[in-house]
Amino acid sequence: MLSLADVEAARDRIADVVRHTPLEYSYAFSEMTDADVHLKLETFQRTGAFKLRGATNRIATLSDAERDAGVVTASAGNHAQGVALAATRAGVDSKIVMPEHAPISKVEATARYGGQTVLHGADYDDAQAKAHEIERAEGRTYVHAFDDERVMAGQGTIGLEIVEDCPDVETVVVPVGGGGLISGIATAVKARNPDVRVIGVQAEGAASLPQSLTAGEIQELDSVNTIADGIATRKVGETPFAVIRERVDEVVTVPDEEIAVALTYLLERSKTLVEGAGAVPMAALLFERFDYDEDETIVPALCGGNIDTNQLTTVLVRGLVETGRYLKIRTVLRDRPGALEDLVEIISDQRANIYAIQHDRTSRDVAMNEADVEIDIETRGHDHIDELLAALRAAGYDVEVLA
């Protein structure tokens, strides 16, 4: 099984390529949770995610024949970039298979780092099947995203940095997809300090690990559906699973709504941009998906910041909706002068700010003497929304909440 010596050897191999990323105390999240929260900012890693660590360690251990033949891998995006950069720096040809709907930003970044990109399938598992076809056809070495001890050892170097930079750490919270990251971190952390808890977090839409632990064997999902595309795998790897069973204290899940809120808070209160998978540990902490004590020293590992800009807009709006900061309503007005002004005046009196108004007099859903109106509104929380809706309904408006 993966050992501390493996992780320490990996740190020596990858030192020239990989950054030692910051670990910073967060006043904002410590105040929100009553814990002592320190953020492991792996978002500042080269390529924007932790995957470079494992990829660099794996490629550093290739034989001469394997280097000459080149490598191939499958990835939703972050491992793709890690393999592409690590291979290019080592002078190794790389071919990367990504799901057809992988974020455009990740596909383009992989190509910029020197990887040959191939888009195939609906998710990671489909892309992996295609990558194995290329492996057999071209004689390349397959660099697994998580089910490889050398990859796991590289990811485990994050654990070494955490315990060295925060000696008082009591709990480390880690996102889980295939399990390579948490198995590496748990190996390093538990070897250095067995009393530190390691908590794994999966998105509810890709949560195969809790049922696997209950069953005592790996369970595979039929499909996955989550905004946390970086951890959207149908099952964990066999090698990581053995480590997780022995060294991870607890595994919890979070829904996409909570991930969106955590992502929004991280951007707003810590000025830290993360992707869905990177926000998962903070979501588990903010929504108390695991038990912790007041003033407990907790390190959420924010392990990826490569979010597609289009997805970021959608997720932020969802985060604002969930926190009562954004409201979209629909109502019907009499088509007469001043009707819209009267509606806007009530919203203004409630100290709400209007983002946008759509006023449609031609809608077939209303009578010919009426107008269909949709309004996007900035609000200050759920209580403020309740007060605004009550005021509108008291004035006789039939209001439908759209978001």
N, C-alpha and C positions, 0 to 999 in steps of 0.2 A: 504493500500500500504506500501511497505517496508519503514522503517524509519531510521533516524540516530541512534535512541536508539537501534534498532535491530542490527545495525552494531557494535555499541559500546559494546553491550552485547556479540556479537560474538567474539570480540577481547579478552574479558576476558576469554571466554571458551577455546580459541585455543592457548592461550599464552604459554602454556607449550610444545606445539608441533611445532608451526609454527615460523619461523624466521622473524624478522623485516629486510627486505632486503635492500641493499644499494640503494641510489639515488645519482648519480654522475654527475657532470658537464662534458660535452664532448666538449673539445676544437676543435677536428676535425670536428664534425658535426655542431657545432656553426659556424665555419668558412665556411663550405660548404653551409650552408643555410642562413647565416646572421641573424640567430635567436639565442636566448640564450637557448641552448638545454641541458636538464638534463635527463639522462637515468634512468628509474626505473628498476633495475636489478633483476626482479623476477626469472630470470634464476638461481640465487643463492639460491632459495628456496629449502628446502628439497623435494626430488623427482624431482627437476629440473623444476617445474612449479607451477603456482598459485593454481591449483585445490585442493591442500592439505588443503587450508584454508576453502573452502566451505564444503568439505567432513568431516573435523574434526568437524566443527560446527554442521553439520547435525547428525553425529553419537553421539555427546555429548548430543543431545536432545532425543535420543531413550528412549522409556519406557523399563522397565525390561523385559516385554514379547517380545518386538521387539528385544532386545539384545539377548535373548535366541534363537530366531528363526533365527537370522543372517540376512545379507543384500545381495542384489544383485543389480548390476548396469550394464549399457552399456557405452562404452567409446571407442574413437579412440586411447586412450593411456594415456593421462595425468590424466584425472579423474580416470581412472583405478588404477593408481599408488597411487593417493591421497586416494581413498577409501580403497585400500588394506592396506596402512600404517596406516591410522587412525583407521580402524577396528582392525587391529592386536594389536595396542597399547591399544585399549579399551577392548581387549579380546572378540571381536565379530567376528564370522565366516563370510567370505565374498566370494561371487562368482561373477566373472567379465566376461561379454560377450564383446568381441572385434571383429571388422570386420576381415574377413579372411586374408586380406592384410594389417593389421595393422603393423607398423614397428616392426621388430623382437626385436630391443632393448627395445621397450616399453612393449612388451609381456613378455620378460624375466624379466624385472625389476618388473613388476606387480607380477609375481610369487615369486620373491625374497622378496617382501614386505609382502608375506603371503596370497595373493589372489589366489583363484582357478580360472584359466583362461579357458574360453570357446570361441573358434573362430567360428564365424557364420556370414554369409552375406557379401555383397559387400561394405557396408558403415555403418555409425553410426545408421541410421534409421532401417536397417535390424537387427543390433545387439540389438537395443532397443526392437524390437518386440520379439526377442528370450528371452531377459531378463525378459520381462513381463510374458512370458510363465512360466519361472522358478519361478517368484514371486507367481503366482497363484498355481503352482503345489507343491511348497515347503513351502509356507507361509512366505516367507522372506519379509523384507521391502525393497521396491525399493528406491534407493538413486539416484534421478535424477541429471544429470550432470549440468543442468542450470534452469529448470523450477520448482524451489522450493525456497521459501523465505529464508529458513535457509541456503541453499547453497549460494544464492545471498548475504546474509548478511556476510557470511564468506569471499567471494571474495571482498566485499566492504571494508574490512580492509586495502586493498591496497590503497584505496582512502584516508583513514585517515593518512596513513604513508606519502603519497605524500604531502598533504597540511601541515602536521606538519614539514616535512623535507625540504620543498621548499615553504615557506609562500608566496613568490612572484609569484607563478605559475599563468599563465594566460590561458593556454590551456593544456588539458590532452588528449592524443591520445591513443585509446584503440582498440584492435582487437575484432571482433564480430563474433561469431559462433551462438550459441543458445541464447546469450544475457545475460547470468547470470553474467558474469564478468562486462560488461559495466553498467548494471543496478545497481549492487552493488556499483561500483566506483562512478557513477553519483550521487547516493543517498548520499554518504558520502561527496563528493566534493561540491555539490550544497548546502548541509545543512551547511557546514562550510564556504563556500564563493560562493554565488549565481552568482557572476560575472565571475567565471572561466568557460571557454568553455569546453565542453566535446565532442570530435569528435570520432565517431565510424568508423571503417574501416573493410570492408569485401573483401575477394578475389573475383575477378570477376567470377571465376568458381563456387562460392557458395554464390552468392549475392541475398538472398531472402529479406533482410530487406528494401532496397530502394523501391522496388515495393510494399512491405507491407505498408510502411509509406504512399506512394502515394495513395494506395487503401483504407487505413484506417482500414485494417484488415489483418491478417496474410495470406501470400501467400506461398505456398509450391512448391519447385522446383521438377521437375521430377527426376533429378540426379545432382550430383556435380562432379567437376573435377578440382582439384587444388593441388599444392605442399604443401599448407597450410593445412595438414590433421587435425590439431588440431581444425580448425574452419570449417571443411567440413560438415556442416549440411544442410539439405534441407529446414529447416524453423527455425524461432526463437520460443522460448517458449511463451506461453500466458501470464504468470506472468511477465517475463522480458519485453515483448512488451509493456505492459501498462506503465511500468516505463520509458522505452526508449522514448515513445511518449511524455511524460511529461518533462523529465529531460535531454535528449541528444540533443545537439544543431544541429548536422549535422552528416550525414552518407555518406561516400564516398567509392569507390571501387578502387582496384589496380589489375593489371594483374600479372600473375605469373612471367613474365620477370622482372618486377620492384621489385617483392618480392625477386627474385634471386639476383639482384644487391644489394638490401639493406642488405641481408644476407651476401653477399661477403664483402661489405664495413664494416659492423659491425665486422666481423672476422678480417679483414685486418687492420682497422684503430682504432678500440677500443678493439681489442683482446677479443671480446665477441662472444661466440658461441650461436646462437639462432636457433630455428626451423622455418619452414615457417610461422606458425601463429605468432611467436614471432617477426618476421621481418616486418610484415604487417604495424604496425604504423610508422616505420622508412621509409618504402617505400612511404607511403602517404605524409610524410614530405619532403623527398628528391625530389620527383617528383611533389610537389606542388599540390596535389590533393585537398587541401583546402587552403583558403587564410590566410595568416598571415603577420604580420608587421615585419619590421626590428627590431631586438633586443627583440622581443616578447619571453617571458619565456615559453618554451614548454617542456612538459614531455611526451615522448613516453613510454608507458608501455610495456616493453619487457618481455612478460609473459610466455615464455617457451623456454627451451634449449634442449629438448629431441629429437634431430634429428637422424635418422638412419644413420650410417656411409656410407652405400651404397648410400643413397639419398643425403647425404652431398656432395659426390664427383660429382654427377650429377648436383646438384644445383650450386656448385662453378664453374664448367666448363661453365654452362649457364650464370652465372654472369660475368665471364671473357669474354665470347663471346659478351654479351650485352654492355660491357664497352670497347670493342675493344682491349682486352688484350690477346685474343686467336683466332687463325685462322687455319682452316683446309682446305687445297686445294687439288685438283686433277688435274693432267695433264698427257699428253702422251709424252714419249720420244722416239727418235730413239734408237733402241737397238744396241748401239755401245760404245766402250770404251770412257770414258770421258764425256758422255752425262749427267749423274747424277752430276758429278763434276761441270759442267758448270752451271747447275740449282742452285746448292747449293751456288756457288760463287755469283750469283746475289742476292740471299737471304741474304748472309753474307754482301755484299756491302751495302744493305739497313739497316744494323744493326738490323736485326731480328734474333731471336734465335730459332733453330730447336729443338723441343721436340722429335719427332720420324719421321721415314721414312718407308713407306711400298713400296717396289719395286717389282712388279709382272710381270715377263716376260711370264707367262703362261695364263694370263687372256684371256678369249674368247671374251672380249669386245674390244680388240685392234688387229691390224694386227700382223702377225707372226714376223715381223721385228721391232716391237715396244714393249715398256714396260709401264705398267700402274703404276703411282706413286701417292701416297697420302702422304702429309706432314703436320704434326702438328707444328704450329709455335707460339712462344711467340711474341706478338707485344705490342706497347706502346700507342695504342689508334686508333680511327677510321681514323684519318688523316694519321697515319703511315701505316695502312692497305691499304688505297687508293694509297699511294705512292709506296708500295711494289707491288701491283697488276698492277699498271701502268708500272712499270719497267719490270715486267715479260712479260706483253703483248707486250711492245715495243720491247722486245727481240725475239718475235715470238711465245711465248708459249700460247697455248689455255688453259686458267686456269678456272676451275670450283670451286666455293666456296662451300664447304660442310658444314662449320660451322663458 
